Amino acid sequence: MVSKSRQASLFDSASAGMVADAFDAARLTQARLRRGMSKQELADKLGVSPAAIGYYEAGINAPRPDHLGQLANILGYPVEFFAAGRPHARLDASMAHFRSLRSTRVGQRAKAIALVEQLWELTYALELRVELPFADVPMMAARSAGGSVEPEEAASELRKRWNIPRGPFRHLVRTMELHGIVVSLFSFAGDDVARVDAFSTSKLPRPLVVLAPDRANDIYRHRFTAAHELGHLVLHRDVAPGDLEQEREADRFAAEVLTPASEIERELSPRLRIPSLEESGRMWGVSVDCLIRRSRELGMVSEVSARRAYQRLQQLRGAGLLNPEPISRFPGEVPTLLKSAYELAEQHGLTIKQLARDLAWPVSQVRELLGEASIRPVLRLV
């Protein structure tokens, strides 16, 4: 009689052999980048040369069945993940807007792009079962992209199109999701990609935005960053990563969509009093920094006055008198679209294990991208 462990071994070998015949080179690249590994690191763990990994990823050679099993173990995916036949989003770093691009290394961007590819695959798998909101993101090309629209005009037009009433823009992230934008709050804590602040792309069938709370788990920075990425989706269909003009335009869009000039100027005063600015910031959902900058943009204060206000602000923060408010306290700014879609599909029979099988992912990764992983800081005793 063949033992159960021996039966499992025979099954795994047969499975690896079939996958080797249908090997998808792009899947290996995606898995390696998702795990943040270089070709050299993967080669060392597998016991082959970096050139061999390069041949696998270029589709010149396919890994042997025994190597496929090892790759699956090293990278943390089922062997079936490396087989062709499933929908696969193909992106590269030139197809996404990265906030803080200058401080984000090439390898970090590649890992983030692999995340976006898989986020789209999860979205696609859910859309086969649940009808998501229509993607309603108007394209209004900015002057830097060959268009004729100023960022402030685009922001005003978007508020009208989305029926945002006068006053503060409440529940920004939830509103983006209601208009078909897939938003993910993904923590890179403890990872070398922690420099990634946010990124977005409109190069897939559905626009995607990823926000990272690691650099500043602060609701006001989070909202401005989300509005900044929304500005890219509206203004910059032709991506120019790192282009300073596009970044400035996205900032101008964010400032206007969150604090319309015609309304916020009544809240501001030539006397930049921090307590008053803090109160207005809470009402409008923006930081004191943003209101100081807005006061300067609207010509209400001089550059010298703004600089002094920033200095006072930093002193108060340094003394622990102004502390950030965590994102998790504001449900309307925490993404729920994909999680809600899964919960609806679950009512009609879908399970996490079935979804993981369809994607050929580990269950833990499905939960992570659904937003079920906690964004709370991890306590470490030293």
Short mmCIF file of the C-alpha atoms (twelve columns), coordinates in Angstrom:
data_MODEL
# 
_entry.id   MODEL 
# 
loop_
_atom_site.group_PDB 
_atom_site.id 
_atom_site.type_symbol 
_atom_site.label_atom_id 
_atom_site.label_alt_id 
_atom_site.label_comp_id 
_atom_site.label_asym_id 
_atom_site.label_seq_id 
_atom_site.Cartn_x 
_atom_site.Cartn_y 
_atom_site.Cartn_z 
_atom_site.pdbx_PDB_model_num 
ATOM 1   C CA . MET A 1   0.000   0.000  0.000   1 
ATOM 2   C CA . VAL A 2   1.252   3.489  -0.882  1 
ATOM 3   C CA . SER A 3   1.432   5.863  2.123   1 
ATOM 4   C CA . LYS A 4   -0.531  9.117  2.160   1 
ATOM 5   C CA . SER A 5   2.676   11.175 2.066   1 
ATOM 6   C CA . ARG A 6   3.863   9.145  -0.918  1 
ATOM 7   C CA . GLN A 7   0.494   9.668  -2.659  1 
ATOM 8   C CA . ALA A 8   0.764   13.442 -2.067  1 
ATOM 9   C CA . SER A 9   4.291   13.409 -3.461  1 
ATOM 10  C CA . LEU A 10  3.179   11.583 -6.602  1 
ATOM 11  C CA . PHE A 11  0.270   13.998 -7.032  1 
ATOM 12  C CA . ASP A 12  2.529   17.032 -6.603  1 
ATOM 13  C CA . SER A 13  4.996   15.665 -9.141  1 
ATOM 14  C CA . ALA A 14  2.237   15.044 -11.684 1 
ATOM 15  C CA . SER A 15  0.823   18.531 -11.079 1 
ATOM 16  C CA . ALA A 16  4.249   20.136 -11.480 1 
ATOM 17  C CA . GLY A 17  4.782   18.215 -14.703 1 
ATOM 18  C CA . MET A 18  1.539   19.510 -16.191 1 
ATOM 19  C CA . VAL A 19  2.317   23.063 -15.104 1 
ATOM 20  C CA . ALA A 20  5.797   22.801 -16.665 1 
ATOM 21  C CA . ASP A 21  4.100   22.008 -19.997 1 
ATOM 22  C CA . ALA A 22  1.894   25.119 -19.641 1 
ATOM 23  C CA . PHE A 23  4.432   27.370 -17.887 1 
ATOM 24  C CA . ASP A 24  3.665   31.116 -17.988 1 
ATOM 25  C CA . ALA A 25  6.944   33.019 -17.702 1 
ATOM 26  C CA . ALA A 26  5.198   36.241 -16.666 1 
ATOM 27  C CA . ARG A 27  3.766   34.507 -13.599 1 
ATOM 28  C CA . LEU A 28  7.236   33.759 -12.300 1 
ATOM 29  C CA . THR A 29  8.251   37.394 -12.747 1 
ATOM 30  C CA . GLN A 30  5.097   38.582 -11.000 1 
ATOM 31  C CA . ALA A 31  5.571   36.216 -8.056  1 
ATOM 32  C CA . ARG A 32  9.247   37.111 -7.673  1 
ATOM 33  C CA . LEU A 33  8.562   40.849 -7.734  1 
ATOM 34  C CA . ARG A 34  5.580   40.481 -5.403  1 
ATOM 35  C CA . ARG A 35  7.908   38.864 -2.870  1 
ATOM 36  C CA . GLY A 36  10.518  41.579 -3.394  1 
ATOM 37  C CA . MET A 37  13.248  39.208 -4.567  1 
ATOM 38  C CA . SER A 38  15.966  39.832 -7.140  1 
ATOM 39  C CA . LYS A 39  16.879  37.213 -9.732  1 
ATOM 40  C CA . GLN A 40  20.119  36.619 -7.841  1 
ATOM 41  C CA . GLU A 41  18.278  35.999 -4.563  1 
ATOM 42  C CA . LEU A 42  15.831  33.608 -6.184  1 
ATOM 43  C CA . ALA A 43  18.631  31.795 -8.016  1 
ATOM 44  C CA . ASP A 44  20.557  31.320 -4.775  1 
ATOM 45  C CA . LYS A 45  17.528  29.815 -3.047  1 
ATOM 46  C CA . LEU A 46  16.762  27.543 -6.004  1 
ATOM 47  C CA . GLY A 47  20.378  26.512 -6.545  1 
ATOM 48  C CA . VAL A 48  20.651  27.702 -10.139 1 
ATOM 49  C CA . SER A 49  22.354  30.631 -11.862 1 
ATOM 50  C CA . PRO A 50  20.717  34.060 -12.221 1 
ATOM 51  C CA . ALA A 51  20.911  33.490 -15.973 1 
ATOM 52  C CA . ALA A 52  18.670  30.441 -15.571 1 
ATOM 53  C CA . ILE A 53  16.050  32.568 -13.814 1 
ATOM 54  C CA . GLY A 54  16.385  35.090 -16.638 1 
ATOM 55  C CA . TYR A 55  15.755  32.346 -19.204 1 
ATOM 56  C CA . TYR A 56  12.680  31.177 -17.290 1 
ATOM 57  C CA . GLU A 57  11.232  34.704 -17.112 1 
ATOM 58  C CA . ALA A 58  12.007  35.391 -20.767 1 
ATOM 59  C CA . GLY A 59  10.153  32.232 -21.769 1 
ATOM 60  C CA . ILE A 60  13.269  30.724 -23.347 1 
ATOM 61  C CA . ASN A 61  13.290  27.732 -21.006 1 
ATOM 62  C CA . ALA A 62  10.699  26.322 -18.613 1 
ATOM 63  C CA . PRO A 63  11.737  25.170 -15.151 1 
ATOM 64  C CA . ARG A 64  11.969  21.427 -14.541 1 
ATOM 65  C CA . PRO A 65  8.993   19.996 -12.600 1 
ATOM 66  C CA . ASP A 66  11.114  19.572 -9.468  1 
ATOM 67  C CA . HIS A 67  12.300  23.177 -9.752  1 
ATOM 68  C CA . LEU A 68  8.686   24.333 -10.135 1 
ATOM 69  C CA . GLY A 69  7.830   22.697 -6.840  1 
ATOM 70  C CA . GLN A 70  10.743  24.465 -5.189  1 
ATOM 71  C CA . LEU A 71  9.796   27.793 -6.761  1 
ATOM 72  C CA . ALA A 72  6.270   27.389 -5.400  1 
ATOM 73  C CA . ASN A 73  7.637   26.809 -1.900  1 
ATOM 74  C CA . ILE A 74  10.144  29.661 -2.073  1 
ATOM 75  C CA . LEU A 75  7.657   32.203 -3.413  1 
ATOM 76  C CA . GLY A 76  4.668   31.034 -1.402  1 
ATOM 77  C CA . TYR A 77  2.258   30.153 -4.228  1 
ATOM 78  C CA . PRO A 78  0.577   26.913 -5.326  1 
ATOM 79  C CA . VAL A 79  2.353   25.219 -8.241  1 
ATOM 80  C CA . GLU A 80  -0.741  25.923 -10.360 1 
ATOM 81  C CA . PHE A 81  -0.054  29.651 -10.070 1 
ATOM 82  C CA . PHE A 82  2.698   29.303 -12.701 1 
ATOM 83  C CA . ALA A 83  0.406   27.822 -15.374 1 
ATOM 84  C CA . ALA A 84  -0.959  29.855 -18.268 1 
ATOM 85  C CA . GLY A 85  -4.672  30.284 -18.876 1 
ATOM 86  C CA . ARG A 86  -5.874  32.767 -16.258 1 
ATOM 87  C CA . PRO A 87  -6.491  36.486 -16.918 1 
ATOM 88  C CA . HIS A 88  -3.320  38.452 -16.306 1 
ATOM 89  C CA . ALA A 89  -2.921  42.219 -16.180 1 
ATOM 90  C CA . ARG A 90  0.358   43.361 -17.726 1 
ATOM 91  C CA . LEU A 91  1.800   46.614 -16.419 1 
ATOM 92  C CA . ASP A 92  5.172   48.229 -16.040 1 
ATOM 93  C CA . ALA A 93  6.323   51.176 -13.958 1 
ATOM 94  C CA . SER A 94  5.856   53.587 -16.864 1 
ATOM 95  C CA . MET A 95  2.099   52.946 -16.730 1 
ATOM 96  C CA . ALA A 96  1.486   54.152 -13.163 1 
ATOM 97  C CA . HIS A 97  1.656   57.449 -11.311 1 
ATOM 98  C CA . PHE A 98  3.885   57.200 -8.247  1 
ATOM 99  C CA . ARG A 99  3.747   59.791 -5.519  1 
ATOM 100 C CA . SER A 100 7.260   60.384 -4.098  1 
ATOM 101 C CA . LEU A 101 8.791   58.780 -7.187  1 
ATOM 102 C CA . ARG A 102 12.232  60.249 -6.523  1 
ATOM 103 C CA . SER A 103 12.534  58.377 -3.220  1 
ATOM 104 C CA . THR A 104 11.118  55.145 -4.635  1 
ATOM 105 C CA . ARG A 105 13.720  52.762 -6.046  1 
ATOM 106 C CA . VAL A 106 13.190  50.771 -9.256  1 
ATOM 107 C CA . GLY A 107 12.790  47.509 -7.367  1 
ATOM 108 C CA . GLN A 108 10.222  49.066 -5.059  1 
ATOM 109 C CA . ARG A 109 8.163   50.313 -8.002  1 
ATOM 110 C CA . ALA A 110 8.322   46.889 -9.642  1 
ATOM 111 C CA . LYS A 111 7.001   45.245 -6.488  1 
ATOM 112 C CA . ALA A 112 4.206   47.777 -6.234  1 
ATOM 113 C CA . ILE A 113 3.267   47.197 -9.889  1 
ATOM 114 C CA . ALA A 114 3.058   43.441 -9.244  1 
ATOM 115 C CA . LEU A 115 0.634   44.245 -6.439  1 
ATOM 116 C CA . VAL A 116 -1.550  46.308 -8.792  1 
ATOM 117 C CA . GLU A 117 -1.590  43.486 -11.346 1 
ATOM 118 C CA . GLN A 118 -2.888  41.098 -8.716  1 
ATOM 119 C CA . LEU A 119 -5.342  43.647 -7.366  1 
ATOM 120 C CA . TRP A 120 -6.869  43.839 -10.838 1 
ATOM 121 C CA . GLU A 121 -7.015  40.035 -11.070 1 
ATOM 122 C CA . LEU A 122 -8.921  39.898 -7.787  1 
ATOM 123 C CA . THR A 123 -11.268 42.614 -9.058  1 
ATOM 124 C CA . TYR A 124 -11.819 40.683 -12.305 1 
ATOM 125 C CA . ALA A 125 -12.576 37.456 -10.415 1 
ATOM 126 C CA . LEU A 126 -15.152 39.244 -8.278  1 
ATOM 127 C CA . GLU A 127 -16.711 41.013 -11.268 1 
ATOM 128 C CA . LEU A 128 -17.508 37.608 -12.752 1 
ATOM 129 C CA . ARG A 129 -19.898 37.172 -9.816  1 
ATOM 130 C CA . VAL A 130 -20.881 40.693 -8.702  1 
ATOM 131 C CA . GLU A 131 -21.687 43.803 -10.723 1 
ATOM 132 C CA . LEU A 132 -19.413 46.589 -9.482  1 
ATOM 133 C CA . PRO A 133 -20.228 50.304 -9.917  1 
ATOM 134 C CA . PHE A 134 -19.655 51.746 -13.369 1 
ATOM 135 C CA . ALA A 135 -16.246 53.425 -13.704 1 
ATOM 136 C CA . ASP A 136 -17.236 57.079 -13.974 1 
ATOM 137 C CA . VAL A 137 -13.938 58.977 -14.182 1 
ATOM 138 C CA . PRO A 138 -14.098 61.800 -16.726 1 
ATOM 139 C CA . MET A 139 -10.949 62.479 -18.715 1 
ATOM 140 C CA . MET A 140 -10.109 66.198 -18.778 1 
ATOM 141 C CA . ALA A 141 -6.589  66.517 -20.116 1 
ATOM 142 C CA . ALA A 142 -4.403  69.101 -18.397 1 
ATOM 143 C CA . ARG A 143 -2.317  71.593 -20.317 1 
ATOM 144 C CA . SER A 144 0.855   69.633 -19.566 1 
ATOM 145 C CA . ALA A 145 -0.745  66.620 -21.293 1 
ATOM 146 C CA . GLY A 146 -1.677  68.572 -24.395 1 
ATOM 147 C CA . GLY A 147 -5.132  69.537 -23.144 1 
ATOM 148 C CA . SER A 148 -6.668  72.872 -22.269 1 
ATOM 149 C CA . VAL A 149 -8.037  72.321 -18.764 1 
ATOM 150 C CA . GLU A 150 -6.596  73.845 -15.624 1 
ATOM 151 C CA . PRO A 151 -6.571  71.484 -12.609 1 
ATOM 152 C CA . GLU A 152 -8.934  73.765 -10.694 1 
ATOM 153 C CA . GLU A 153 -11.466 73.662 -13.546 1 
ATOM 154 C CA . ALA A 154 -11.268 69.865 -13.643 1 
ATOM 155 C CA . ALA A 155 -11.800 69.622 -9.876  1 
ATOM 156 C CA . SER A 156 -14.834 71.901 -10.028 1 
ATOM 157 C CA . GLU A 157 -16.295 69.940 -12.929 1 
ATOM 158 C CA . LEU A 158 -15.777 66.636 -11.126 1 
ATOM 159 C CA . ARG A 159 -17.590 67.888 -8.029  1 
ATOM 160 C CA . LYS A 160 -20.537 68.858 -10.239 1 
ATOM 161 C CA . ARG A 161 -20.530 65.572 -12.144 1 
ATOM 162 C CA . TRP A 162 -20.416 63.522 -8.954  1 
ATOM 163 C CA . ASN A 163 -23.061 65.745 -7.294  1 
ATOM 164 C CA . ILE A 164 -20.811 66.780 -4.411  1 
ATOM 165 C CA . PRO A 165 -22.668 69.476 -2.447  1 
ATOM 166 C CA . ARG A 166 -21.081 72.726 -1.411  1 
ATOM 167 C CA . GLY A 167 -18.849 72.515 1.602   1 
ATOM 168 C CA . PRO A 168 -16.487 69.758 2.721   1 
ATOM 169 C CA . PHE A 169 -16.002 66.689 0.495   1 
ATOM 170 C CA . ARG A 170 -17.131 64.000 2.898   1 
ATOM 171 C CA . HIS A 171 -16.130 60.332 2.530   1 
ATOM 172 C CA . LEU A 172 -13.726 60.885 -0.354  1 
ATOM 173 C CA . VAL A 173 -12.520 57.283 -0.676  1 
ATOM 174 C CA . ARG A 174 -16.039 55.872 -0.408  1 
ATOM 175 C CA . THR A 175 -17.191 58.293 -3.122  1 
ATOM 176 C CA . MET A 176 -14.327 57.222 -5.386  1 
ATOM 177 C CA . GLU A 177 -15.409 53.599 -4.936  1 
ATOM 178 C CA . LEU A 178 -19.050 54.455 -5.649  1 
ATOM 179 C CA . HIS A 179 -17.840 55.807 -9.004  1 
ATOM 180 C CA . GLY A 180 -16.068 52.596 -9.916  1 
ATOM 181 C CA . ILE A 181 -12.493 53.293 -8.792  1 
ATOM 182 C CA . VAL A 182 -10.879 50.343 -7.009  1 
ATOM 183 C CA . VAL A 183 -9.045  51.729 -3.976  1 
ATOM 184 C CA . SER A 184 -6.765  49.622 -1.796  1 
ATOM 185 C CA . LEU A 185 -5.271  50.596 1.548   1 
ATOM 186 C CA . PHE A 186 -2.196  48.396 1.580   1 
ATOM 187 C CA . SER A 187 0.400   48.364 4.309   1 
ATOM 188 C CA . PHE A 188 4.038   47.866 3.369   1 
ATOM 189 C CA . ALA A 189 5.104   48.087 7.027   1 
ATOM 190 C CA . GLY A 190 8.393   46.341 7.737   1 
ATOM 191 C CA . ASP A 191 9.066   46.139 4.018   1 
ATOM 192 C CA . ASP A 192 11.656  47.877 1.884   1 
ATOM 193 C CA . VAL A 193 8.755   49.276 -0.173  1 
ATOM 194 C CA . ALA A 194 7.669   51.414 2.769   1 
ATOM 195 C CA . ARG A 195 8.851   54.448 0.792   1 
ATOM 196 C CA . VAL A 196 5.923   53.969 -1.572  1 
ATOM 197 C CA . ASP A 197 3.370   56.616 -0.625  1 
ATOM 198 C CA . ALA A 198 0.650   55.982 -3.201  1 
ATOM 199 C CA . PHE A 199 0.250   55.088 -6.835  1 
ATOM 200 C CA . SER A 200 -2.510  54.786 -9.411  1 
ATOM 201 C CA . THR A 201 -3.147  53.650 -12.953 1 
ATOM 202 C CA . SER A 202 -5.852  54.086 -15.559 1 
ATOM 203 C CA . LYS A 203 -4.195  51.659 -17.985 1 
ATOM 204 C CA . LEU A 204 -6.417  48.728 -16.974 1 
ATOM 205 C CA . PRO A 205 -10.135 48.195 -17.692 1 
ATOM 206 C CA . ARG A 206 -10.886 49.711 -14.276 1 
ATOM 207 C CA . PRO A 207 -8.927  52.557 -12.602 1 
ATOM 208 C CA . LEU A 208 -6.994  51.502 -9.504  1 
ATOM 209 C CA . VAL A 209 -5.508  53.505 -6.635  1 
ATOM 210 C CA . VAL A 210 -3.271  52.080 -3.899  1 
ATOM 211 C CA . LEU A 211 -2.734  54.121 -0.732  1 
ATOM 212 C CA . ALA A 212 -0.068  53.185 1.818   1 
ATOM 213 C CA . PRO A 213 -0.516  54.332 5.430   1 
ATOM 214 C CA . ASP A 214 3.027   53.463 6.507   1 
ATOM 215 C CA . ARG A 215 4.751   56.795 5.920   1 
ATOM 216 C CA . ALA A 216 2.060   58.743 7.725   1 
ATOM 217 C CA . ASN A 217 -0.985  57.041 9.216   1 
ATOM 218 C CA . ASP A 218 -2.830  60.347 9.293   1 
ATOM 219 C CA . ILE A 219 -6.332  60.881 7.958   1 
ATOM 220 C CA . TYR A 220 -5.633  64.328 6.505   1 
ATOM 221 C CA . ARG A 221 -2.543  63.280 4.583   1 
ATOM 222 C CA . HIS A 222 -4.449  60.168 3.478   1 
ATOM 223 C CA . ARG A 223 -7.349  62.196 2.066   1 
ATOM 224 C CA . PHE A 224 -5.073  64.631 0.249   1 
ATOM 225 C CA . THR A 225 -3.086  61.730 -1.216  1 
ATOM 226 C CA . ALA A 226 -6.290  60.052 -2.420  1 
ATOM 227 C CA . ALA A 227 -7.413  63.331 -4.017  1 
ATOM 228 C CA . HIS A 228 -3.954  63.710 -5.606  1 
ATOM 229 C CA . GLU A 229 -4.235  60.266 -7.227  1 
ATOM 230 C CA . LEU A 230 -7.771  61.060 -8.351  1 
ATOM 231 C CA . GLY A 231 -6.320  64.139 -10.020 1 
ATOM 232 C CA . HIS A 232 -3.885  61.956 -11.982 1 
ATOM 233 C CA . LEU A 233 -6.731  59.703 -13.157 1 
ATOM 234 C CA . VAL A 234 -8.732  62.713 -14.358 1 
ATOM 235 C CA . LEU A 235 -5.920  64.856 -15.795 1 
ATOM 236 C CA . HIS A 236 -3.131  62.546 -16.916 1 
ATOM 237 C CA . ARG A 237 -4.192  59.590 -19.018 1 
ATOM 238 C CA . ASP A 238 -0.731  59.712 -20.625 1 
ATOM 239 C CA . VAL A 239 1.528   58.812 -17.716 1 
ATOM 240 C CA . ALA A 240 4.837   60.606 -17.242 1 
ATOM 241 C CA . PRO A 241 6.223   59.123 -14.009 1 
ATOM 242 C CA . GLY A 242 8.053   61.679 -11.905 1 
ATOM 243 C CA . ASP A 243 7.056   64.623 -14.084 1 
ATOM 244 C CA . LEU A 244 7.090   67.594 -11.715 1 
ATOM 245 C CA . GLU A 245 4.466   69.507 -13.644 1 
ATOM 246 C CA . GLN A 246 2.034   66.588 -13.485 1 
ATOM 247 C CA . GLU A 247 2.693   66.237 -9.760  1 
ATOM 248 C CA . ARG A 248 2.018   69.946 -9.217  1 
ATOM 249 C CA . GLU A 249 -1.187  69.724 -11.254 1 
ATOM 250 C CA . ALA A 250 -2.380  66.742 -9.207  1 
ATOM 251 C CA . ASP A 251 -1.714  68.754 -6.029  1 
ATOM 252 C CA . ARG A 252 -3.653  71.725 -7.403  1 
ATOM 253 C CA . PHE A 253 -6.542  69.424 -8.306  1 
ATOM 254 C CA . ALA A 254 -6.519  67.881 -4.817  1 
ATOM 255 C CA . ALA A 255 -6.514  71.283 -3.102  1 
ATOM 256 C CA . GLU A 256 -9.437  72.536 -5.190  1 
ATOM 257 C CA . VAL A 257 -11.540 69.362 -4.960  1 
ATOM 258 C CA . LEU A 258 -11.172 69.265 -1.155  1 
ATOM 259 C CA . THR A 259 -11.225 73.015 -0.475  1 
ATOM 260 C CA . PRO A 260 -12.819 74.957 -3.361  1 
ATOM 261 C CA . ALA A 261 -11.301 78.431 -3.480  1 
ATOM 262 C CA . SER A 262 -14.690 80.165 -3.662  1 
ATOM 263 C CA . GLU A 263 -15.712 78.528 -0.382  1 
ATOM 264 C CA . ILE A 264 -12.563 78.069 1.680   1 
ATOM 265 C CA . GLU A 265 -11.409 81.674 1.417   1 
ATOM 266 C CA . ARG A 266 -14.271 82.680 3.728   1 
ATOM 267 C CA . GLU A 267 -12.817 80.312 6.351   1 
ATOM 268 C CA . LEU A 268 -9.308  81.737 6.159   1 
ATOM 269 C CA . SER A 269 -7.790  84.829 7.722   1 
ATOM 270 C CA . PRO A 270 -4.623  86.866 7.116   1 
ATOM 271 C CA . ARG A 271 -3.757  85.965 10.721  1 
ATOM 272 C CA . LEU A 272 -2.573  82.372 10.614  1 
ATOM 273 C CA . ARG A 273 -3.668  81.217 14.055  1 
ATOM 274 C CA . ILE A 274 -2.988  77.507 14.475  1 
ATOM 275 C CA . PRO A 275 -6.037  76.773 16.711  1 
ATOM 276 C CA . SER A 276 -8.389  78.375 14.166  1 
ATOM 277 C CA . LEU A 277 -6.723  76.546 11.291  1 
ATOM 278 C CA . GLU A 278 -6.945  73.272 13.198  1 
ATOM 279 C CA . GLU A 279 -10.676 73.766 13.733  1 
ATOM 280 C CA . SER A 280 -11.246 74.570 10.044  1 
ATOM 281 C CA . GLY A 281 -9.086  71.603 9.054   1 
ATOM 282 C CA . ARG A 282 -11.245 69.203 11.057  1 
ATOM 283 C CA . MET A 283 -14.374 70.554 9.388   1 
ATOM 284 C CA . TRP A 284 -12.967 70.353 5.844   1 
ATOM 285 C CA . GLY A 285 -10.996 67.151 6.364   1 
ATOM 286 C CA . VAL A 286 -7.603  68.636 5.512   1 
ATOM 287 C CA . SER A 287 -4.412  69.311 7.435   1 
ATOM 288 C CA . VAL A 288 -3.316  72.624 8.917   1 
ATOM 289 C CA . ASP A 289 -0.395  72.481 6.468   1 
ATOM 290 C CA . CYS A 290 -2.876  72.354 3.598   1 
ATOM 291 C CA . LEU A 291 -4.749  75.416 4.881   1 
ATOM 292 C CA . ILE A 292 -1.536  77.393 5.317   1 
ATOM 293 C CA . ARG A 293 -0.563  76.533 1.758   1 
ATOM 294 C CA . ARG A 294 -4.083  77.383 0.565   1 
ATOM 295 C CA . SER A 295 -3.877  80.783 2.275   1 
ATOM 296 C CA . ARG A 296 -0.645  81.453 0.409   1 
ATOM 297 C CA . GLU A 297 -2.049  80.230 -2.938  1 
ATOM 298 C CA . LEU A 298 -5.056  82.529 -2.583  1 
ATOM 299 C CA . GLY A 299 -2.810  85.528 -1.841  1 
ATOM 300 C CA . MET A 300 -4.146  86.025 1.673   1 
ATOM 301 C CA . VAL A 301 -0.724  85.837 3.369   1 
ATOM 302 C CA . SER A 302 2.883   86.440 2.364   1 
ATOM 303 C CA . GLU A 303 5.528   83.771 1.878   1 
ATOM 304 C CA . VAL A 304 7.223   84.958 5.063   1 
ATOM 305 C CA . SER A 305 4.020   84.609 7.100   1 
ATOM 306 C CA . ALA A 306 3.389   81.142 5.711   1 
ATOM 307 C CA . ARG A 307 6.950   80.069 6.557   1 
ATOM 308 C CA . ARG A 308 6.557   81.289 10.133  1 
ATOM 309 C CA . ALA A 309 3.256   79.410 10.468  1 
ATOM 310 C CA . TYR A 310 4.914   76.207 9.255   1 
ATOM 311 C CA . GLN A 311 7.667   76.688 11.832  1 
ATOM 312 C CA . ARG A 312 5.130   77.137 14.647  1 
ATOM 313 C CA . LEU A 313 3.314   74.062 13.430  1 
ATOM 314 C CA . GLN A 314 6.473   71.954 13.518  1 
ATOM 315 C CA . GLN A 315 7.274   73.200 17.021  1 
ATOM 316 C CA . LEU A 316 3.820   72.143 18.256  1 
ATOM 317 C CA . ARG A 317 4.185   68.731 16.662  1 
ATOM 318 C CA . GLY A 318 7.646   68.312 18.067  1 
ATOM 319 C CA . ALA A 319 6.256   69.031 21.523  1 
ATOM 320 C CA . GLY A 320 3.574   66.375 21.023  1 
ATOM 321 C CA . LEU A 321 0.746   68.918 21.094  1 
ATOM 322 C CA . LEU A 322 -0.563  68.081 17.602  1 
ATOM 323 C CA . ASN A 323 -0.848  64.363 16.934  1 
ATOM 324 C CA . PRO A 324 -2.053  62.627 13.733  1 
ATOM 325 C CA . GLU A 325 -5.475  60.986 13.655  1 
ATOM 326 C CA . PRO A 326 -5.354  57.351 12.410  1 
ATOM 327 C CA . ILE A 327 -7.148  56.481 9.170   1 
ATOM 328 C CA . SER A 328 -9.028  53.594 10.789  1 
ATOM 329 C CA . ARG A 329 -11.149 56.025 12.838  1 
ATOM 330 C CA . PHE A 330 -12.846 57.294 9.662   1 
ATOM 331 C CA . PRO A 331 -14.840 54.467 7.983   1 
ATOM 332 C CA . GLY A 332 -15.721 56.621 4.966   1 
ATOM 333 C CA . GLU A 333 -12.018 56.858 4.098   1 
ATOM 334 C CA . VAL A 334 -11.230 53.122 4.429   1 
ATOM 335 C CA . PRO A 335 -11.774 51.177 1.157   1 
ATOM 336 C CA . THR A 336 -14.553 48.583 1.256   1 
ATOM 337 C CA . LEU A 337 -15.508 47.952 -2.394  1 
ATOM 338 C CA . LEU A 338 -13.728 44.623 -2.899  1 
ATOM 339 C CA . LYS A 339 -14.538 43.334 0.578   1 
ATOM 340 C CA . SER A 340 -18.219 44.216 0.103   1 
ATOM 341 C CA . ALA A 341 -18.220 42.550 -3.326  1 
ATOM 342 C CA . TYR A 342 -16.817 39.361 -1.808  1 
ATOM 343 C CA . GLU A 343 -19.341 39.417 1.043   1 
ATOM 344 C CA . LEU A 344 -22.181 39.713 -1.491  1 
ATOM 345 C CA . ALA A 345 -20.762 36.850 -3.569  1 
ATOM 346 C CA . GLU A 346 -20.334 34.841 -0.365  1 
ATOM 347 C CA . GLN A 347 -24.078 35.082 0.233   1 
ATOM 348 C CA . HIS A 348 -24.488 33.272 -3.097  1 
ATOM 349 C CA . GLY A 349 -22.077 30.462 -2.306  1 
ATOM 350 C CA . LEU A 350 -18.560 31.779 -2.939  1 
ATOM 351 C CA . THR A 351 -15.919 30.904 -0.340  1 
ATOM 352 C CA . ILE A 352 -12.467 32.313 0.298   1 
ATOM 353 C CA . LYS A 353 -10.949 28.921 -0.547  1 
ATOM 354 C CA . GLN A 354 -12.791 28.780 -3.870  1 
ATOM 355 C CA . LEU A 355 -11.704 32.314 -4.751  1 
ATOM 356 C CA . ALA A 356 -8.121  31.409 -3.824  1 
ATOM 357 C CA . ARG A 357 -8.310  28.321 -6.059  1 
ATOM 358 C CA . ASP A 358 -9.625  30.397 -8.976  1 
ATOM 359 C CA . LEU A 359 -6.719  32.832 -8.593  1 
ATOM 360 C CA . ALA A 360 -4.183  30.126 -7.637  1 
ATOM 361 C CA . TRP A 361 -3.162  32.225 -4.639  1 
ATOM 362 C CA . PRO A 362 -2.689  31.345 -0.991  1 
ATOM 363 C CA . VAL A 363 -5.800  32.142 1.058   1 
ATOM 364 C CA . SER A 364 -3.838  34.631 3.158   1 
ATOM 365 C CA . GLN A 365 -3.103  36.749 0.081   1 
ATOM 366 C CA . VAL A 366 -6.761  36.839 -0.922  1 
ATOM 367 C CA . ARG A 367 -7.685  38.068 2.544   1 
ATOM 368 C CA . GLU A 368 -4.908  40.650 2.429   1 
ATOM 369 C CA . LEU A 369 -6.039  42.172 -0.867  1 
ATOM 370 C CA . LEU A 370 -9.673  42.103 0.211   1 
ATOM 371 C CA . GLY A 371 -8.625  44.453 2.979   1 
ATOM 372 C CA . GLU A 372 -9.146  42.010 5.803   1 
ATOM 373 C CA . ALA A 373 -5.580  42.399 7.053   1 
ATOM 374 C CA . SER A 374 -5.329  44.879 9.895   1 
ATOM 375 C CA . ILE A 375 -3.781  48.302 9.208   1 
ATOM 376 C CA . ARG A 376 -3.095  48.788 12.910  1 
ATOM 377 C CA . PRO A 377 0.558   49.120 13.893  1 
ATOM 378 C CA . VAL A 378 2.203   45.926 15.086  1 
ATOM 379 C CA . LEU A 379 3.476   45.852 18.688  1 
ATOM 380 C CA . ARG A 380 7.049   44.606 18.913  1 
ATOM 381 C CA . LEU A 381 8.722   44.056 22.278  1 
ATOM 382 C CA . VAL A 382 12.459  44.720 22.350  1 
# 
